[in-house]
Amino acid sequence: MRELGWRDSDNVEIIYRATEGVKERYAEIAAEFVKLKVDVIVTSGSEGVVAAKQATSAIPIVFAATADPVAIGLVESLAHPGGNVTGLSAESTDYAGKEVELLGELVPGLHRLAILTNADSPGMMAETGKVQAAARAAGLDVVTLVVRRAEEITAAFDGLKNKADAIYCVPGPLTGENRVRIVTMALAAKLPAIYGPRNYVDAGGLSSYGPDIADLFRRAADFVDKILRGTRPADIPVEQPTKLLLFVNLTTAKALGLVIPQSILLRADEVIE
């Protein structure tokens, strides 16, 4: 925003709020912003955007990163959002198919895929459907682990014994906040897994493939700039990721008894040892 000419406490006031892991806070924060009559609401993740949209149809809303915004009803189309919402999708063409393909390369003899998701998140469920379709198209058997609270994650893994060869963890607030627990349990169960953001791999996850989230947030500033200068959100097309990053954790691969193919090592943006 500074590069675009906006400076906090100078020509713009930036108000920050965080849910701190409490999902009920989304609606509370959205209502507070409406009461404050802010000029733009910036958020990310389907829960935050949905809460903001439910709170106002007048204040412009920019999402910095969310799953399929058309599928979850945030915009009419990517090219013509309509309404008061626009921003950046965290998905690109055949994103789920590429992740399933990567898992197939990482795990020889992959036949059964478990998908860990949160039923209370519209964005996560939209992505879950795409992953299920991609996995079945690849000839895989699919089991979906649906959780709604952190306390349900352990039971989900306990019920997975001998039912999967690998795990696809759908990124979202619940899984992100519990990534250390999820990564630890996947490793204890000797299950290779693929995640979205890099921080899962930093926590010991095997691999991650997904958009450059920092880049999406930087690009969201352009949307805010246009709106503050008078452009309607309805007239700003939703954009998709231009960078998809692949990270692989060799230490975890060794612990799982996997040999990472050279083709993946050459394609990886970073190999963590």
FENVEN-V379602 format. One record per pair of residues at least 24 apart in sequence whose C-alpha atoms are under 10 Angstrom apart, sorted by the first residue. I is the first residue (numbers start at 0). GAP is how many residues later the second one is. D is the distance in Angstrom with one decimal. If there is no record, write none. Layout:
I | GAP | D
I | GAP | D
This chain:
0 | 217 | 8.4
0 | 218 | 9.8
0 | 219 | 9.3
0 | 220 | 5.7
0 | 221 | 7.8
0 | 223 | 8.3
0 | 224 | 7.4
1 | 219 | 9.4
2 | 218 | 9.5
3 | 217 | 8.1
3 | 218 | 7.8
3 | 220 | 9.9
3 | 221 | 7.1
3 | 222 | 10.0
4 | 220 | 8.8
5 | 215 | 9.9
5 | 219 | 8.2
5 | 222 | 9.8
11 | 27 | 10.0
11 | 216 | 9.6
12 | 25 | 9.3
12 | 26 | 9.9
13 | 24 | 9.4
13 | 26 | 9.8
14 | 26 | 9.5
15 | 26 | 9.6
16 | 26 | 9.9
17 | 25 | 10.0
18 | 29 | 9.2
19 | 157 | 9.6
20 | 152 | 7.6
20 | 153 | 7.9
20 | 155 | 10.0
20 | 156 | 7.3
21 | 151 | 9.8
21 | 152 | 9.8
22 | 24 | 8.0
22 | 25 | 8.9
22 | 97 | 9.8
22 | 150 | 8.9
22 | 151 | 9.2
23 | 27 | 9.6
24 | 26 | 9.4
25 | 24 | 8.9
25 | 25 | 5.9
25 | 26 | 7.8
26 | 24 | 5.2
26 | 25 | 7.2
26 | 26 | 9.8
26 | 27 | 8.3
26 | 28 | 7.4
27 | 24 | 9.6
27 | 27 | 9.4
28 | 26 | 9.6
29 | 24 | 8.5
29 | 25 | 6.1
29 | 26 | 8.3
30 | 24 | 5.9
30 | 25 | 8.4
32 | 26 | 9.3
33 | 24 | 9.3
33 | 25 | 7.6
38 | 185 | 9.5
38 | 188 | 8.7
38 | 189 | 7.5
39 | 44 | 9.8
39 | 183 | 10.0
39 | 184 | 7.1
39 | 185 | 9.9
39 | 187 | 7.7
39 | 188 | 7.8
39 | 193 | 10.0
40 | 44 | 9.5
40 | 183 | 8.9
41 | 43 | 10.0
41 | 44 | 10.0
41 | 45 | 9.0
41 | 175 | 9.7
41 | 178 | 8.3
41 | 179 | 9.2
41 | 181 | 9.7
41 | 182 | 8.0
42 | 44 | 9.5
42 | 174 | 9.6
42 | 177 | 9.7
43 | 43 | 9.2
43 | 44 | 9.1
43 | 45 | 9.6
43 | 46 | 9.7
43 | 129 | 10.0
43 | 173 | 8.9
44 | 24 | 9.9
44 | 44 | 9.6
44 | 45 | 9.1
44 | 76 | 8.9
44 | 77 | 9.4
44 | 78 | 7.2
44 | 79 | 9.0
44 | 126 | 9.5
44 | 127 | 7.0
44 | 128 | 7.6
45 | 26 | 8.0
45 | 28 | 8.7
45 | 75 | 6.8
45 | 76 | 6.3
45 | 77 | 5.0
45 | 78 | 7.9
45 | 80 | 10.0
45 | 126 | 8.5
45 | 127 | 9.4
46 | 73 | 8.7
46 | 74 | 6.3
46 | 75 | 7.2
46 | 76 | 7.6
46 | 77 | 9.6
46 | 125 | 9.2
46 | 126 | 8.6
47 | 125 | 10.0
48 | 25 | 7.7
48 | 36 | 8.5
48 | 37 | 9.9
48 | 74 | 10.0
49 | 24 | 7.2
49 | 35 | 10.0
49 | 71 | 9.8
49 | 72 | 8.7
49 | 73 | 9.7
51 | 33 | 9.3
52 | 30 | 9.6
52 | 31 | 8.0
52 | 32 | 7.5
55 | 28 | 8.6
56 | 26 | 7.2
56 | 27 | 6.1
56 | 28 | 8.6
57 | 25 | 8.3
57 | 26 | 6.3
57 | 27 | 9.5
58 | 24 | 9.9
58 | 25 | 6.6
58 | 26 | 8.8
58 | 174 | 9.5
59 | 24 | 4.8
59 | 25 | 6.0
59 | 26 | 8.1
59 | 164 | 9.0
59 | 167 | 7.6
59 | 168 | 9.6
59 | 172 | 7.8
59 | 173 | 6.2
59 | 174 | 9.1
60 | 24 | 4.7
60 | 25 | 6.5
60 | 26 | 8.0
60 | 162 | 9.6
60 | 163 | 8.8
60 | 166 | 9.5
60 | 172 | 7.6
61 | 24 | 5.2
61 | 25 | 4.9
61 | 26 | 8.0
61 | 158 | 7.1
61 | 159 | 9.1
61 | 161 | 7.0
61 | 162 | 7.0
61 | 165 | 9.3
61 | 171 | 8.0
61 | 176 | 9.6
62 | 24 | 4.6
62 | 25 | 6.1
62 | 26 | 8.0
62 | 27 | 9.8
62 | 153 | 9.5
62 | 154 | 8.8
62 | 157 | 7.3
62 | 160 | 9.3
62 | 161 | 10.0
62 | 175 | 9.4
63 | 24 | 5.3
63 | 25 | 7.6
63 | 26 | 8.3
63 | 149 | 8.4
63 | 150 | 9.4
63 | 151 | 9.4
63 | 152 | 5.9
63 | 153 | 5.2
63 | 154 | 8.4
63 | 155 | 7.8
63 | 156 | 5.3
63 | 157 | 8.6
63 | 159 | 9.3
63 | 175 | 10.0
64 | 24 | 5.4
64 | 25 | 5.0
64 | 26 | 8.7
64 | 146 | 9.1
64 | 147 | 9.9
64 | 148 | 7.2
64 | 149 | 9.7
64 | 150 | 9.9
64 | 151 | 6.4
64 | 152 | 7.3
64 | 155 | 8.6
64 | 174 | 9.9
64 | 175 | 9.1
64 | 176 | 9.1
65 | 24 | 5.2
65 | 25 | 7.8
65 | 57 | 6.8
65 | 58 | 9.2
65 | 106 | 9.1
65 | 150 | 10.0
66 | 24 | 6.1
66 | 25 | 9.7
66 | 55 | 8.5
66 | 56 | 4.9
66 | 57 | 7.0
66 | 58 | 9.2
66 | 59 | 7.2
66 | 60 | 6.7
66 | 104 | 9.4
66 | 105 | 9.2
67 | 24 | 9.1
67 | 54 | 9.4
67 | 55 | 6.6
67 | 56 | 9.2
67 | 57 | 10.0
67 | 58 | 6.8
67 | 59 | 7.3
67 | 62 | 10.0
67 | 172 | 9.8
68 | 53 | 9.7
68 | 54 | 7.8
68 | 57 | 9.2
68 | 169 | 8.7
69 | 56 | 9.8
69 | 168 | 9.8
70 | 51 | 8.8
70 | 52 | 8.3
70 | 54 | 9.9
70 | 55 | 6.7
70 | 56 | 9.4
71 | 49 | 9.8
71 | 50 | 6.1
71 | 51 | 6.5
71 | 52 | 9.8
71 | 53 | 9.1
71 | 54 | 7.0
72 | 49 | 9.4
74 | 159 | 8.7
74 | 162 | 9.7
74 | 163 | 8.6
75 | 158 | 9.4
76 | 160 | 8.3
76 | 161 | 8.0
77 | 158 | 9.1
77 | 159 | 5.7
77 | 160 | 4.7
77 | 161 | 7.1
77 | 162 | 8.8
78 | 155 | 9.4
78 | 156 | 8.6
78 | 157 | 7.8
78 | 158 | 4.6
78 | 159 | 6.3
78 | 160 | 8.4
79 | 153 | 9.4
79 | 154 | 6.5
79 | 155 | 6.6
79 | 156 | 7.3
79 | 157 | 5.7
79 | 158 | 7.8
80 | 152 | 7.4
80 | 153 | 5.1
80 | 154 | 7.1
80 | 155 | 7.2
80 | 156 | 6.2
80 | 157 | 6.8
81 | 150 | 9.2
81 | 151 | 7.3
81 | 152 | 4.1
81 | 153 | 7.1
81 | 154 | 8.9
81 | 155 | 9.2
82 | 149 | 8.8
82 | 150 | 7.0
82 | 151 | 5.3
82 | 152 | 9.1
83 | 148 | 7.5
83 | 149 | 5.3
83 | 150 | 6.0
83 | 151 | 9.5
84 | 147 | 9.3
84 | 148 | 5.8
84 | 149 | 6.9
84 | 150 | 9.9
84 | 151 | 9.1
84 | 152 | 10.0
84 | 153 | 9.1
85 | 134 | 9.6
85 | 137 | 8.0
85 | 138 | 9.9
85 | 146 | 9.5
85 | 147 | 5.6
85 | 148 | 7.0
85 | 149 | 8.7
85 | 150 | 6.6
85 | 151 | 6.9
85 | 152 | 5.6
85 | 153 | 8.7
86 | 129 | 9.1
86 | 130 | 9.7
86 | 132 | 8.9
86 | 133 | 6.5
86 | 134 | 9.7
86 | 135 | 9.5
86 | 136 | 6.8
86 | 137 | 9.1
86 | 146 | 8.5
86 | 149 | 8.1
86 | 150 | 7.7
86 | 151 | 5.1
86 | 152 | 6.6
86 | 153 | 8.9
87 | 128 | 6.7
87 | 129 | 8.5
87 | 131 | 8.0
87 | 132 | 7.0
87 | 135 | 9.1
87 | 149 | 8.9
87 | 150 | 5.5
87 | 151 | 4.8
87 | 152 | 5.7
87 | 153 | 7.4
88 | 122 | 9.5
88 | 127 | 8.5
88 | 149 | 6.8
88 | 150 | 6.2
88 | 151 | 5.0
88 | 152 | 6.9
89 | 120 | 8.0
89 | 121 | 6.3
89 | 122 | 8.8
89 | 123 | 7.9
89 | 126 | 7.9
89 | 149 | 8.9
89 | 150 | 6.4
89 | 151 | 6.1
89 | 152 | 9.9
89 | 154 | 9.7
90 | 36 | 8.9
90 | 119 | 8.1
90 | 120 | 7.4
90 | 148 | 9.5
90 | 149 | 6.3
90 | 150 | 6.6
90 | 151 | 9.9
90 | 153 | 9.4
91 | 118 | 9.1
91 | 119 | 8.4
91 | 147 | 9.4
91 | 148 | 5.9
91 | 149 | 6.1
91 | 150 | 8.2
91 | 151 | 9.4
91 | 152 | 8.6
92 | 147 | 8.8
92 | 148 | 9.5
93 | 36 | 8.8
93 | 37 | 9.7
93 | 40 | 8.6
94 | 32 | 9.5
94 | 35 | 8.8
94 | 36 | 8.9
94 | 39 | 9.5
94 | 114 | 9.1
94 | 115 | 8.0
94 | 116 | 9.5
94 | 149 | 9.1
95 | 31 | 7.6
95 | 32 | 8.9
95 | 33 | 9.5
95 | 34 | 6.2
95 | 35 | 5.2
95 | 36 | 8.8
95 | 37 | 8.8
95 | 38 | 6.4
95 | 39 | 8.6
95 | 72 | 9.9
95 | 113 | 9.8
95 | 114 | 9.6
96 | 33 | 8.1
96 | 34 | 7.0
96 | 35 | 9.6
96 | 36 | 8.6
96 | 37 | 5.1
96 | 38 | 7.5
96 | 40 | 8.9
96 | 41 | 8.7
97 | 33 | 9.7
97 | 36 | 8.7
97 | 111 | 8.8
97 | 112 | 9.8
98 | 32 | 8.4
98 | 35 | 9.0
98 | 36 | 9.5
98 | 69 | 8.5
98 | 95 | 7.6
98 | 96 | 8.9
98 | 97 | 9.2
98 | 109 | 8.7
98 | 110 | 6.7
98 | 111 | 8.5
98 | 147 | 9.8
99 | 31 | 7.4
99 | 32 | 9.5
99 | 34 | 6.8
99 | 35 | 6.2
99 | 36 | 9.9
99 | 37 | 9.9
99 | 38 | 8.0
99 | 40 | 9.5
99 | 68 | 8.2
99 | 94 | 8.8
100 | 33 | 8.9
100 | 34 | 8.6
100 | 37 | 8.1
101 | 92 | 8.5
101 | 105 | 9.3
101 | 106 | 9.7
101 | 107 | 8.7
101 | 144 | 9.7
101 | 162 | 8.2
102 | 63 | 7.8
102 | 64 | 8.8
102 | 65 | 8.5
102 | 89 | 8.4
102 | 90 | 7.7
102 | 91 | 6.9
102 | 104 | 8.9
103 | 31 | 9.8
103 | 34 | 9.1
103 | 36 | 9.7
103 | 62 | 9.3
104 | 155 | 8.3
104 | 156 | 7.3
104 | 158 | 9.0
104 | 159 | 8.0
105 | 60 | 9.6
105 | 86 | 8.2
105 | 87 | 9.3
105 | 88 | 9.4
105 | 100 | 9.4
105 | 101 | 9.0
105 | 142 | 9.9
105 | 147 | 9.2
105 | 152 | 7.7
105 | 153 | 7.9
105 | 154 | 6.2
105 | 155 | 7.1
105 | 158 | 8.1
106 | 58 | 7.9
106 | 59 | 7.6
106 | 84 | 9.6
106 | 85 | 7.3
106 | 86 | 9.3
106 | 151 | 7.5
106 | 152 | 8.9
106 | 153 | 8.7
106 | 154 | 9.8
107 | 57 | 9.5
107 | 150 | 8.8
107 | 151 | 9.6
108 | 56 | 8.4
109 | 29 | 9.7
109 | 30 | 7.6
109 | 31 | 9.4
109 | 54 | 8.8
109 | 55 | 6.0
109 | 56 | 7.3
110 | 24 | 9.5
110 | 27 | 9.3
110 | 28 | 7.5
110 | 29 | 5.0
110 | 30 | 6.2
110 | 31 | 8.7
110 | 53 | 7.9
110 | 54 | 6.7
110 | 55 | 8.7
111 | 24 | 9.9
111 | 27 | 9.1
111 | 28 | 5.5
111 | 29 | 4.7
111 | 30 | 5.9
111 | 31 | 7.6
111 | 50 | 9.7
111 | 51 | 7.1
111 | 52 | 4.8
111 | 53 | 5.3
111 | 54 | 6.9
111 | 55 | 8.9
112 | 27 | 6.6
112 | 28 | 6.2
112 | 29 | 5.0
112 | 30 | 6.3
112 | 31 | 8.4
112 | 50 | 8.4
112 | 51 | 5.4
112 | 52 | 6.0
112 | 53 | 5.3
112 | 54 | 5.8
112 | 55 | 7.2
112 | 80 | 9.5
113 | 26 | 9.9
113 | 27 | 8.5
113 | 28 | 5.9
113 | 29 | 4.8
113 | 30 | 5.6
113 | 31 | 6.8
113 | 43 | 9.8
113 | 46 | 8.0
113 | 49 | 7.9
113 | 50 | 5.7
113 | 51 | 7.7
113 | 52 | 6.3
113 | 53 | 4.7
113 | 54 | 6.2
113 | 55 | 8.4
113 | 77 | 9.7
113 | 79 | 9.2
114 | 27 | 7.4
114 | 28 | 6.4
114 | 29 | 4.7
114 | 30 | 5.8
114 | 31 | 8.2
114 | 49 | 9.5
114 | 51 | 8.7
114 | 52 | 5.7
114 | 53 | 4.8
114 | 54 | 5.9
114 | 55 | 7.1
114 | 78 | 9.6
114 | 79 | 10.0
115 | 27 | 8.9
115 | 28 | 6.2
115 | 29 | 4.7
115 | 30 | 6.2
115 | 31 | 7.6
115 | 37 | 8.8
115 | 40 | 8.4
115 | 41 | 9.3
115 | 51 | 7.2
115 | 52 | 6.3
115 | 53 | 4.9
115 | 54 | 6.0
115 | 55 | 9.0
115 | 59 | 8.4
115 | 66 | 9.5
116 | 27 | 7.5
116 | 28 | 6.2
116 | 29 | 5.2
116 | 30 | 6.3
116 | 31 | 8.3
116 | 36 | 9.9
116 | 51 | 8.8
116 | 52 | 6.7
116 | 53 | 5.4
116 | 54 | 7.9
116 | 55 | 8.3
116 | 57 | 8.7
116 | 58 | 7.7
117 | 27 | 8.4
117 | 28 | 5.6
117 | 29 | 5.0
117 | 30 | 5.3
117 | 31 | 8.2
117 | 32 | 10.0
117 | 51 | 10.0
117 | 52 | 8.1
117 | 53 | 9.3
117 | 54 | 8.0
117 | 55 | 9.1
117 | 56 | 7.2
117 | 57 | 7.9
118 | 26 | 9.5
118 | 27 | 6.0
118 | 28 | 6.5
118 | 29 | 6.1
118 | 30 | 9.8
119 | 26 | 9.3
119 | 27 | 8.4
119 | 28 | 6.2
119 | 29 | 9.3
119 | 54 | 9.6
120 | 27 | 8.7
120 | 51 | 7.8
120 | 52 | 8.7
120 | 53 | 8.9
122 | 47 | 9.5
122 | 48 | 9.3
122 | 49 | 8.0
123 | 45 | 9.8
123 | 46 | 6.2
123 | 47 | 6.9
123 | 48 | 6.4
123 | 49 | 9.4
123 | 50 | 9.9
123 | 51 | 9.9
124 | 45 | 8.6
126 | 43 | 7.2
126 | 44 | 9.0
127 | 40 | 9.3
127 | 41 | 9.3
127 | 42 | 6.9
127 | 43 | 9.9
130 | 37 | 8.4
130 | 39 | 9.0
140 | 24 | 9.9
141 | 25 | 9.9
142 | 24 | 9.5
143 | 24 | 9.5
144 | 24 | 9.6
146 | 27 | 8.9
146 | 28 | 9.4
147 | 26 | 7.8
147 | 27 | 9.8
148 | 25 | 7.2
148 | 26 | 9.4
148 | 29 | 9.9
149 | 24 | 7.0
149 | 25 | 8.2
149 | 27 | 8.7
149 | 28 | 6.9
149 | 31 | 9.2
149 | 32 | 9.8
152 | 25 | 8.8
152 | 28 | 8.4
152 | 29 | 7.5
152 | 32 | 9.2
153 | 27 | 8.6
153 | 28 | 8.5
153 | 31 | 7.8
156 | 25 | 8.8
156 | 28 | 7.3
156 | 29 | 7.9
156 | 32 | 8.1
157 | 27 | 9.4
157 | 31 | 9.1
159 | 29 | 9.1
160 | 28 | 7.8
160 | 30 | 9.9
161 | 27 | 9.4
163 | 27 | 7.8
163 | 28 | 9.8
164 | 25 | 8.8
164 | 26 | 6.3
164 | 27 | 7.4
164 | 28 | 9.2
165 | 24 | 8.8
165 | 25 | 5.1
165 | 26 | 4.9
165 | 27 | 5.5
165 | 28 | 8.2
166 | 24 | 6.7
166 | 25 | 6.3
166 | 26 | 4.5
166 | 27 | 6.5
166 | 28 | 8.7
167 | 24 | 8.8
167 | 25 | 5.7
167 | 26 | 5.2
167 | 27 | 6.4
167 | 28 | 9.1
167 | 40 | 9.8
168 | 24 | 7.1
168 | 25 | 6.3
168 | 26 | 5.2
168 | 27 | 7.6
168 | 31 | 9.8
168 | 39 | 9.6
169 | 24 | 8.9
169 | 25 | 6.8
169 | 26 | 7.1
170 | 24 | 6.8
170 | 25 | 5.7
170 | 26 | 7.4
170 | 29 | 9.7
170 | 39 | 9.6
171 | 24 | 9.1
171 | 25 | 9.7
174 | 25 | 9.7
175 | 24 | 7.9
178 | 24 | 7.4
178 | 25 | 9.4
178 | 26 | 8.7
179 | 24 | 7.8
179 | 25 | 8.5
182 | 69 | 9.9
185 | 70 | 9.9
186 | 65 | 7.8
186 | 66 | 9.7
186 | 68 | 7.9
186 | 69 | 7.2
187 | 67 | 9.7
187 | 68 | 9.3
188 | 67 | 9.4
189 | 62 | 10.0
189 | 65 | 8.3
189 | 66 | 5.8
189 | 67 | 8.8
190 | 65 | 7.4
191 | 60 | 8.7
191 | 61 | 7.9
191 | 63 | 10.0
191 | 64 | 7.0
191 | 65 | 9.7
191 | 66 | 8.7
193 | 53 | 9.7
193 | 54 | 9.3
194 | 51 | 10.0
194 | 52 | 9.6
195 | 48 | 9.9
195 | 49 | 9.1
195 | 50 | 9.1
195 | 51 | 9.6
196 | 48 | 8.7
196 | 49 | 9.3
196 | 50 | 9.0
197 | 47 | 8.3
197 | 48 | 8.1
197 | 49 | 6.6
197 | 50 | 9.0
197 | 72 | 9.8
198 | 48 | 9.7
199 | 47 | 9.7
199 | 49 | 9.9
200 | 46 | 7.0
200 | 47 | 6.9
200 | 48 | 6.2
200 | 49 | 9.9
200 | 51 | 8.9
200 | 70 | 9.8
200 | 71 | 8.1
201 | 45 | 9.3
201 | 46 | 9.4
201 | 47 | 7.9
201 | 70 | 8.0
202 | 46 | 9.6
203 | 44 | 9.7
203 | 45 | 7.0
203 | 46 | 9.5
203 | 47 | 8.0
203 | 48 | 6.3
203 | 49 | 9.7
203 | 68 | 9.5
204 | 42 | 9.6
204 | 43 | 8.2
204 | 44 | 6.7
204 | 45 | 9.8
204 | 46 | 9.5
204 | 47 | 6.7
204 | 48 | 9.0
205 | 41 | 8.4
205 | 42 | 5.9
205 | 43 | 5.1
205 | 44 | 7.5
205 | 45 | 8.3
205 | 46 | 5.5
205 | 47 | 6.2
205 | 48 | 9.7
205 | 49 | 9.7
205 | 50 | 8.9
205 | 52 | 9.9
205 | 66 | 9.6
206 | 39 | 7.3
206 | 40 | 5.5
206 | 41 | 4.5
206 | 42 | 6.1
206 | 43 | 9.1
206 | 45 | 8.9
206 | 46 | 8.9
206 | 61 | 9.7
206 | 64 | 9.4
206 | 65 | 9.6
207 | 37 | 7.8
207 | 38 | 5.7
207 | 39 | 5.3
207 | 40 | 6.7
207 | 41 | 9.0
207 | 60 | 9.8
208 | 35 | 6.7
208 | 36 | 5.5
208 | 37 | 4.5
208 | 38 | 6.6
208 | 39 | 9.0
208 | 59 | 9.2
208 | 60 | 9.7
209 | 31 | 8.9
209 | 33 | 8.1
209 | 34 | 5.0
209 | 35 | 5.5
209 | 36 | 6.9
209 | 37 | 9.2
210 | 29 | 9.1
210 | 30 | 5.8
210 | 31 | 7.7
210 | 32 | 5.6
210 | 33 | 4.3
210 | 34 | 6.0
210 | 35 | 9.0
211 | 29 | 7.4
211 | 30 | 8.2
211 | 31 | 5.7
211 | 32 | 6.0
211 | 33 | 6.3
211 | 34 | 9.7
212 | 28 | 8.7
212 | 30 | 9.0
212 | 31 | 9.3
212 | 32 | 9.6
214 | 26 | 8.4
214 | 27 | 8.7
214 | 28 | 7.9
215 | 24 | 8.6
215 | 25 | 7.0
215 | 26 | 8.8
215 | 27 | 9.0
243 | 25 | 9.2
244 | 24 | 6.0
244 | 25 | 8.6
245 | 24 | 7.0
245 | 25 | 8.7
246 | 24 | 5.9
246 | 25 | 7.4
247 | 24 | 6.0
247 | 25 | 8.7
248 | 24 | 6.1
